[in-house]
Amino acid sequence: MPISNTHLRVPRGFGALLEGVTREILRDQPKDIPKYAAEYFKTLLKKREGDADPKASTHSLSDELSNEI
């Protein structure tokens, strides 16, 4: 079986993104991790695009996800 010498590079910001979702998963201990991660990224995109509820900006992302899941 051939072994590949391909070196993959981690895109800039990917490590921080994984650290963030991991921290929230460890903090909240959700039963359905894939669903939680999907909601986490959906909420993160809303915040980035400015579509998040302005009142929610004072709450942590963890609090927002707890309310949605």
Backbone atoms as SQL, in Angstrom:
CREATE TABLE atoms (id INTEGER PRIMARY KEY, chain TEXT, resi INTEGER, resn TEXT, atom TEXT, x REAL, y REAL, z REAL);
INSERT INTO atoms VALUES
  (1, 'A', 1, 'MET', 'N', 0.849, -1.174, 0.000),
  (2, 'A', 1, 'MET', 'CA', 0.000, 0.000, 0.000),
  (3, 'A', 1, 'MET', 'C', 0.894, 1.236, 0.000),
  (4, 'A', 2, 'PRO', 'N', 0.727, 2.093, -1.000),
  (5, 'A', 2, 'PRO', 'CA', 1.576, 3.285, -1.071),
  (6, 'A', 2, 'PRO', 'C', 1.243, 4.302, 0.028),
  (7, 'A', 3, 'ILE', 'N', 2.274, 4.950, 0.483),
  (8, 'A', 3, 'ILE', 'CA', 2.123, 5.995, 1.485),
  (9, 'A', 3, 'ILE', 'C', 2.345, 7.334, 0.787),
  (10, 'A', 4, 'SER', 'N', 1.436, 8.259, 1.029),
  (11, 'A', 4, 'SER', 'CA', 1.521, 9.561, 0.383),
  (12, 'A', 4, 'SER', 'C', 2.403, 10.495, 1.198),
  (13, 'A', 5, 'ASN', 'N', 3.193, 11.294, 0.499),
  (14, 'A', 5, 'ASN', 'CA', 4.022, 12.300, 1.144),
  (15, 'A', 5, 'ASN', 'C', 3.355, 13.679, 1.095),
  (16, 'A', 6, 'THR', 'N', 2.065, 13.692, 0.841),
  (17, 'A', 6, 'THR', 'CA', 1.345, 14.948, 0.741),
  (18, 'A', 6, 'THR', 'C', 1.297, 15.633, 2.101),
  (19, 'A', 7, 'HIS', 'N', 1.674, 16.884, 2.119),
  (20, 'A', 7, 'HIS', 'CA', 1.610, 17.670, 3.343),
  (21, 'A', 7, 'HIS', 'C', 0.424, 18.612, 3.235),
  (22, 'A', 8, 'LEU', 'N', -0.471, 18.490, 4.173),
  (23, 'A', 8, 'LEU', 'CA', -1.639, 19.358, 4.184),
  (24, 'A', 8, 'LEU', 'C', -1.382, 20.527, 5.113),
  (25, 'A', 9, 'ARG', 'N', -1.809, 21.677, 4.698),
  (26, 'A', 9, 'ARG', 'CA', -1.655, 22.870, 5.523),
  (27, 'A', 9, 'ARG', 'C', -2.992, 23.228, 6.141),
  (28, 'A', 10, 'VAL', 'N', -2.947, 23.576, 7.387),
  (29, 'A', 10, 'VAL', 'CA', -4.154, 23.998, 8.093),
  (30, 'A', 10, 'VAL', 'C', -4.423, 25.445, 7.713),
  (31, 'A', 11, 'PRO', 'N', -5.620, 25.735, 7.196),
  (32, 'A', 11, 'PRO', 'CA', -5.938, 27.114, 6.816),
  (33, 'A', 11, 'PRO', 'C', -5.891, 28.053, 8.029),
  (34, 'A', 12, 'ARG', 'N', -5.500, 29.281, 7.787),
  (35, 'A', 12, 'ARG', 'CA', -5.439, 30.287, 8.841),
  (36, 'A', 12, 'ARG', 'C', -6.825, 30.446, 9.481),
  (37, 'A', 13, 'GLY', 'N', -6.868, 30.425, 10.788),
  (38, 'A', 13, 'GLY', 'CA', -8.114, 30.595, 11.513),
  (39, 'A', 13, 'GLY', 'C', -8.839, 29.295, 11.828),
  (40, 'A', 14, 'PHE', 'N', -8.454, 28.203, 11.168),
  (41, 'A', 14, 'PHE', 'CA', -9.148, 26.934, 11.366),
  (42, 'A', 14, 'PHE', 'C', -8.918, 26.384, 12.776),
  (43, 'A', 15, 'GLY', 'N', -7.699, 26.517, 13.272),
  (44, 'A', 15, 'GLY', 'CA', -7.390, 26.045, 14.624),
  (45, 'A', 15, 'GLY', 'C', -8.223, 26.771, 15.671),
  (46, 'A', 16, 'ALA', 'N', -8.322, 28.078, 15.527),
  (47, 'A', 16, 'ALA', 'CA', -9.112, 28.876, 16.474),
  (48, 'A', 16, 'ALA', 'C', -10.599, 28.509, 16.380),
  (49, 'A', 17, 'LEU', 'N', -11.058, 28.238, 15.175),
  (50, 'A', 17, 'LEU', 'CA', -12.448, 27.845, 14.976),
  (51, 'A', 17, 'LEU', 'C', -12.741, 26.526, 15.687),
  (52, 'A', 18, 'LEU', 'N', -11.836, 25.558, 15.532),
  (53, 'A', 18, 'LEU', 'CA', -12.014, 24.270, 16.194),
  (54, 'A', 18, 'LEU', 'C', -11.901, 24.394, 17.712),
  (55, 'A', 19, 'GLU', 'N', -11.008, 25.247, 18.169),
  (56, 'A', 19, 'GLU', 'CA', -10.883, 25.467, 19.615),
  (57, 'A', 19, 'GLU', 'C', -12.178, 26.046, 20.181),
  (58, 'A', 20, 'GLY', 'N', -12.780, 26.972, 19.453),
  (59, 'A', 20, 'GLY', 'CA', -14.019, 27.593, 19.913),
  (60, 'A', 20, 'GLY', 'C', -15.155, 26.600, 20.037),
  (61, 'A', 21, 'VAL', 'N', -15.377, 25.808, 18.998),
  (62, 'A', 21, 'VAL', 'CA', -16.479, 24.842, 19.047),
  (63, 'A', 21, 'VAL', 'C', -16.189, 23.763, 20.088),
  (64, 'A', 22, 'THR', 'N', -14.939, 23.370, 20.212),
  (65, 'A', 22, 'THR', 'CA', -14.572, 22.366, 21.216),
  (66, 'A', 22, 'THR', 'C', -14.827, 22.885, 22.626),
  (67, 'A', 23, 'ARG', 'N', -14.451, 24.123, 22.886),
  (68, 'A', 23, 'ARG', 'CA', -14.656, 24.720, 24.205),
  (69, 'A', 23, 'ARG', 'C', -16.145, 24.747, 24.560),
  (70, 'A', 24, 'GLU', 'N', -16.984, 25.151, 23.596),
  (71, 'A', 24, 'GLU', 'CA', -18.420, 25.224, 23.852),
  (72, 'A', 24, 'GLU', 'C', -19.021, 23.839, 24.065),
  (73, 'A', 25, 'ILE', 'N', -18.551, 22.852, 23.313),
  (74, 'A', 25, 'ILE', 'CA', -19.034, 21.476, 23.478),
  (75, 'A', 25, 'ILE', 'C', -18.655, 20.948, 24.857),
  (76, 'A', 26, 'LEU', 'N', -17.423, 21.199, 25.277),
  (77, 'A', 26, 'LEU', 'CA', -16.993, 20.745, 26.602),
  (78, 'A', 26, 'LEU', 'C', -17.749, 21.473, 27.706),
  (79, 'A', 27, 'ARG', 'N', -18.044, 22.731, 27.487),
  (80, 'A', 27, 'ARG', 'CA', -18.770, 23.522, 28.492),
  (81, 'A', 27, 'ARG', 'C', -20.217, 23.064, 28.631),
  (82, 'A', 28, 'ASP', 'N', -20.902, 22.848, 27.502),
  (83, 'A', 28, 'ASP', 'CA', -22.333, 22.541, 27.528),
  (84, 'A', 28, 'ASP', 'C', -22.652, 21.044, 27.583),
  (85, 'A', 29, 'GLN', 'N', -21.705, 20.204, 27.183),
  (86, 'A', 29, 'GLN', 'CA', -21.904, 18.746, 27.196),
  (87, 'A', 29, 'GLN', 'C', -23.211, 18.340, 26.494),
  (88, 'A', 30, 'PRO', 'N', -23.391, 18.749, 25.226),
  (89, 'A', 30, 'PRO', 'CA', -24.642, 18.410, 24.533),
  (90, 'A', 30, 'PRO', 'C', -24.735, 16.909, 24.250),
  (91, 'A', 31, 'LYS', 'N', -25.971, 16.416, 24.189),
  (92, 'A', 31, 'LYS', 'CA', -26.182, 14.994, 23.878),
  (93, 'A', 31, 'LYS', 'C', -25.954, 14.709, 22.402),
  (94, 'A', 32, 'ASP', 'N', -26.318, 15.662, 21.552),
  (95, 'A', 32, 'ASP', 'CA', -26.185, 15.494, 20.102),
  (96, 'A', 32, 'ASP', 'C', -25.110, 16.472, 19.606),
  (97, 'A', 33, 'ILE', 'N', -23.859, 16.015, 19.613),
  (98, 'A', 33, 'ILE', 'CA', -22.731, 16.884, 19.269),
  (99, 'A', 33, 'ILE', 'C', -22.800, 17.394, 17.827),
  (100, 'A', 34, 'PRO', 'N', -23.095, 16.550, 16.829),
  (101, 'A', 34, 'PRO', 'CA', -23.179, 17.090, 15.464),
  (102, 'A', 34, 'PRO', 'C', -24.239, 18.183, 15.313),
  (103, 'A', 35, 'LYS', 'N', -25.395, 18.006, 15.939),
  (104, 'A', 35, 'LYS', 'CA', -26.445, 19.025, 15.868),
  (105, 'A', 35, 'LYS', 'C', -25.981, 20.304, 16.566),
  (106, 'A', 36, 'TYR', 'N', -25.344, 20.153, 17.716),
  (107, 'A', 36, 'TYR', 'CA', -24.842, 21.297, 18.466),
  (108, 'A', 36, 'TYR', 'C', -23.804, 22.054, 17.632),
  (109, 'A', 37, 'ALA', 'N', -22.883, 21.311, 17.013),
  (110, 'A', 37, 'ALA', 'CA', -21.844, 21.938, 16.191),
  (111, 'A', 37, 'ALA', 'C', -22.473, 22.680, 15.011),
  (112, 'A', 38, 'ALA', 'N', -23.485, 22.081, 14.396),
  (113, 'A', 38, 'ALA', 'CA', -24.160, 22.736, 13.275),
  (114, 'A', 38, 'ALA', 'C', -24.800, 24.048, 13.730),
  (115, 'A', 39, 'GLU', 'N', -25.463, 24.035, 14.882),
  (116, 'A', 39, 'GLU', 'CA', -26.084, 25.246, 15.416),
  (117, 'A', 39, 'GLU', 'C', -25.011, 26.275, 15.809),
  (118, 'A', 40, 'TYR', 'N', -23.896, 25.791, 16.341),
  (119, 'A', 40, 'TYR', 'CA', -22.788, 26.676, 16.713),
  (120, 'A', 40, 'TYR', 'C', -22.293, 27.446, 15.489),
  (121, 'A', 41, 'PHE', 'N', -22.049, 26.717, 14.402),
  (122, 'A', 41, 'PHE', 'CA', -21.530, 27.368, 13.195),
  (123, 'A', 41, 'PHE', 'C', -22.585, 28.261, 12.550),
  (124, 'A', 42, 'LYS', 'N', -23.836, 27.854, 12.603),
  (125, 'A', 42, 'LYS', 'CA', -24.917, 28.686, 12.061),
  (126, 'A', 42, 'LYS', 'C', -24.990, 30.006, 12.830),
  (127, 'A', 43, 'THR', 'N', -24.921, 29.926, 14.160),
  (128, 'A', 43, 'THR', 'CA', -24.955, 31.127, 14.996),
  (129, 'A', 43, 'THR', 'C', -23.731, 31.993, 14.754),
  (130, 'A', 44, 'LEU', 'N', -22.577, 31.358, 14.606),
  (131, 'A', 44, 'LEU', 'CA', -21.346, 32.086, 14.342),
  (132, 'A', 44, 'LEU', 'C', -21.439, 32.854, 13.020),
  (133, 'A', 45, 'LEU', 'N', -21.992, 32.217, 11.994),
  (134, 'A', 45, 'LEU', 'CA', -22.176, 32.883, 10.705),
  (135, 'A', 45, 'LEU', 'C', -23.131, 34.069, 10.821),
  (136, 'A', 46, 'LYS', 'N', -24.208, 33.899, 11.573),
  (137, 'A', 46, 'LYS', 'CA', -25.152, 35.006, 11.762),
  (138, 'A', 46, 'LYS', 'C', -24.460, 36.187, 12.424),
  (139, 'A', 47, 'LYS', 'N', -23.649, 35.905, 13.438),
  (140, 'A', 47, 'LYS', 'CA', -22.915, 36.981, 14.119),
  (141, 'A', 47, 'LYS', 'C', -21.960, 37.671, 13.151),
  (142, 'A', 48, 'ARG', 'N', -21.263, 36.873, 12.361),
  (143, 'A', 48, 'ARG', 'CA', -20.284, 37.433, 11.429),
  (144, 'A', 48, 'ARG', 'C', -20.952, 38.275, 10.355),
  (145, 'A', 49, 'GLU', 'N', -22.118, 37.845, 9.917),
  (146, 'A', 49, 'GLU', 'CA', -22.830, 38.558, 8.851),
  (147, 'A', 49, 'GLU', 'C', -23.696, 39.678, 9.394),
  (148, 'A', 50, 'GLY', 'N', -23.725, 39.841, 10.704),
  (149, 'A', 50, 'GLY', 'CA', -24.498, 40.916, 11.304),
  (150, 'A', 50, 'GLY', 'C', -25.977, 40.646, 11.383),
  (151, 'A', 51, 'ASP', 'N', -26.383, 39.378, 11.230),
  (152, 'A', 51, 'ASP', 'CA', -27.800, 39.030, 11.280),
  (153, 'A', 51, 'ASP', 'C', -28.255, 38.601, 12.665),
  (154, 'A', 52, 'ALA', 'N', -27.355, 38.590, 13.619),
  (155, 'A', 52, 'ALA', 'CA', -27.714, 38.131, 14.961),
  (156, 'A', 52, 'ALA', 'C', -28.590, 39.161, 15.654),
  (157, 'A', 53, 'ASP', 'N', -29.385, 38.703, 16.572),
  (158, 'A', 53, 'ASP', 'CA', -30.241, 39.571, 17.374),
  (159, 'A', 53, 'ASP', 'C', -29.354, 40.525, 18.171),
  (160, 'A', 54, 'PRO', 'N', -29.543, 41.838, 18.060),
  (161, 'A', 54, 'PRO', 'CA', -28.689, 42.802, 18.769),
  (162, 'A', 54, 'PRO', 'C', -28.696, 42.584, 20.281),
  (163, 'A', 55, 'LYS', 'N', -29.836, 42.160, 20.838),
  (164, 'A', 55, 'LYS', 'CA', -29.900, 41.894, 22.278),
  (165, 'A', 55, 'LYS', 'C', -29.051, 40.692, 22.645),
  (166, 'A', 56, 'ALA', 'N', -28.903, 39.750, 21.721),
  (167, 'A', 56, 'ALA', 'CA', -28.146, 38.528, 22.001),
  (168, 'A', 56, 'ALA', 'C', -26.642, 38.788, 22.051),
  (169, 'A', 57, 'SER', 'N', -26.193, 39.918, 21.541),
  (170, 'A', 57, 'SER', 'CA', -24.759, 40.190, 21.508),
  (171, 'A', 57, 'SER', 'C', -24.162, 40.322, 22.908),
  (172, 'A', 58, 'THR', 'N', -24.991, 40.577, 23.909),
  (173, 'A', 58, 'THR', 'CA', -24.481, 40.676, 25.270),
  (174, 'A', 58, 'THR', 'C', -24.364, 39.304, 25.923),
  (175, 'A', 59, 'HIS', 'N', -24.949, 38.301, 25.300),
  (176, 'A', 59, 'HIS', 'CA', -24.872, 36.938, 25.827),
  (177, 'A', 59, 'HIS', 'C', -23.746, 36.185, 25.136),
  (178, 'A', 60, 'SER', 'N', -23.293, 35.136, 25.780),
  (179, 'A', 60, 'SER', 'CA', -22.254, 34.321, 25.158),
  (180, 'A', 60, 'SER', 'C', -22.878, 33.440, 24.081),
  (181, 'A', 61, 'LEU', 'N', -22.061, 32.961, 23.182),
  (182, 'A', 61, 'LEU', 'CA', -22.526, 32.065, 22.127),
  (183, 'A', 61, 'LEU', 'C', -23.091, 30.805, 22.757),
  (184, 'A', 62, 'SER', 'N', -22.502, 30.374, 23.843),
  (185, 'A', 62, 'SER', 'CA', -22.987, 29.199, 24.567),
  (186, 'A', 62, 'SER', 'C', -24.417, 29.392, 25.039),
  (187, 'A', 63, 'ASP', 'N', -24.730, 30.572, 25.578),
  (188, 'A', 63, 'ASP', 'CA', -26.080, 30.867, 26.037),
  (189, 'A', 63, 'ASP', 'C', -27.060, 30.835, 24.871),
  (190, 'A', 64, 'GLU', 'N', -26.672, 31.398, 23.759),
  (191, 'A', 64, 'GLU', 'CA', -27.545, 31.415, 22.574),
  (192, 'A', 64, 'GLU', 'C', -27.830, 29.989, 22.102),
  (193, 'A', 65, 'LEU', 'N', -26.804, 29.146, 22.084),
  (194, 'A', 65, 'LEU', 'CA', -26.971, 27.786, 21.615),
  (195, 'A', 65, 'LEU', 'C', -27.829, 26.985, 22.572),
  (196, 'A', 66, 'SER', 'N', -27.677, 27.203, 23.851),
  (197, 'A', 66, 'SER', 'CA', -28.479, 26.495, 24.841),
  (198, 'A', 66, 'SER', 'C', -29.961, 26.773, 24.634),
  (199, 'A', 67, 'ASN', 'N', -30.277, 27.980, 24.214),
  (200, 'A', 67, 'ASN', 'CA', -31.666, 28.349, 23.973),
  (201, 'A', 67, 'ASN', 'C', -32.202, 27.731, 22.695),
  (202, 'A', 68, 'GLU', 'N', -31.326, 27.449, 21.724),
  (203, 'A', 68, 'GLU', 'CA', -31.769, 26.935, 20.433),
  (204, 'A', 68, 'GLU', 'C', -31.855, 25.421, 20.403),
  (205, 'A', 69, 'ILE', 'N', -31.069, 24.755, 21.225),
  (206, 'A', 69, 'ILE', 'CA', -31.011, 23.291, 21.152),
  (207, 'A', 69, 'ILE', 'C', -31.854, 22.679, 22.239);
